[in-house]
């Protein structure tokens, strides 16, 4: 009986203290792109950093990239083969607060007019 109690207590300690959450060790904003348009995104640049999300198909996701500074509404440059280049250019960031460390998705759509729409999602 005592052995079973000790085993259960040991198991509970390992479960509660042995597991880590993906948010435990991050120090920057981690952003991925979801393509909600009908065209393939060859490249997507988010913000002014030289980080590129590559080959994001319609309804697909890129991997997460870490950003030192990013906002819920940011500069976006999409290149798409023969379709061309599409840019979302914020005017300024007055009043905007940089994102805290965490995981975020920018859902991007390119309209028929060439306008880029960004929907910000906290993962």
Helices and strands as residue ranges (DSSP letters): H 2-18, E 29-35, E 41-46, E 52-56, E 65-67, E 76-80, G 81-83, E 84-88, E 102-110, E 116-122
